[in-house]
Amino acid sequence: MPHVHKGKSSERVLDKNRILAALEGEIVPGRVIWDAGCGNGYMAKEFAGRMDGRGRIYAMDIDEEAIGVLRQETQGTILEASVGDVTRETPIEAGSVDLVYSCTVFHGFSKEQIAGFRAEVARVLKPGGRLGVVEIQKGELRFGPPTEIRFSPEELQAAVGLPCLATIEIGPSFYLQLFERA
């Protein structure tokens, strides 16, 4: 079963500016970005706003209601919102994506879903393309998913299976890891 966020969004607990600063070189006009597990699409909209109308943003989530609202909000822009399972093959063209961004969804994947996500990321990323994964720190916190399903940065690196370029703290309790497809 795909990760279900039940309408919850990480938007209120994450520092968007830190994320954007960490990905600054990746979010430029003409690029193709896939926000995999976009929820309400708040970061996909931020990405689109920095691309001067050039390029494409794919925003995908299993939440039909959130995607419906996002479609209405972004009609006529470079952002294409769609309902889909990011752990399976998507309609995105192979080798066409410069950056895959996934925020606070990886911890909800089963082992089979991790394998499916890895395969789909490998299929859609261009050679040299990047994967940015935001996750919550492992440890006792007053919010977030159960500690036992969270990933430490080392565990995330092992699960993703791509060379890790950087681990960046993006706020209390959250980190972003940037990976590259060889």
Buried (B, 14 or more C-beta within 10 A) or exposed (E): EBBEBEEBBBEEBBEEEBBBEBBEEBBBEEBBBBBBBBBBBBBBBBBBBBBEEEBBBBBBBBBEEBBEBBBEEBEEBBBBBBBBBBBEEBEBEEEBBBBBBBBBBBBBBEEEBBBBBBEBBBBBBBEEBBBBBBBBBBEEEEEBBEEEBBBEBEEBBEBBEBEBEEEBBBBEBBBBBBBBBE
